[in-house]
């Protein structure tokens, strides 16, 4: 019953899914799941999931641990598919154990969430800042144009210096945190979160440039409420290769 309800919820939220047996053979495939596959023709009942999704190769032990209840879940984020050069698709994969149902074998529930819009926004925004070097050195006219772009982005966005001093937040971030931008400018990012990765981003980025990808952060709103949000961090460099600023884009 619980799995049946979950299937309906996934369908309503536009998240595609597969049900997979212990031998990694597909038991059931929701409508549209082929759109996420490297080889869509391989995503049919009875086929090995690794045939359509090569990302699963090498993850067999994790899949087995989940189906045995030894591991709760795992996820893969920001996977890309390029069916055509001008039409990339990005998605996240979430794997959990399906709730046992009487008369049915243990199986996995593998969910696919389209995050194309968010990933393209992140890439285009980062490229725009990087190539034009507008963020801190732009002319007044360019800054006005850049501010309009930032304000219009639907996702929460925070820009900090390498030392973690907040330089810019957009309207979505204001609504999320309950602050006006003027209340956050020139304050350290620790004013809204005690997450070590964000508070010492320069240090952790030098250790591992991927350390700022898809961080689950607990933020504190102006009213004192604690909220969880995932942030993806990007780095803008100067012409000399030094870190100019960090850009964090929030997403669900």
Secondary structure, DSSP 4 states (H G I P E B T S, - for coil): -HHHHHHHHHHHTT-EEEEEETTSBEEEE-TTGGGG-SSGGG-STTSBHHHH-GGGTT-HHHHHHHHTTSS-EEEEEEEEEEEETTEEEEEEEEEEEPPP-TT---EEEEEEEE-HHHHHHHHHHHHHHHHHT-TTT--HHHHHHHHHHHHH-SS-EEEE-TT-BEEEE-HHHHHHHT--HHHHTTSBGGGTB--HHHHTHHHHHHH-TTTTSSEEEEEE-TTS-EEEEEEEEEEEE-TTS-EEEEEEEEE-
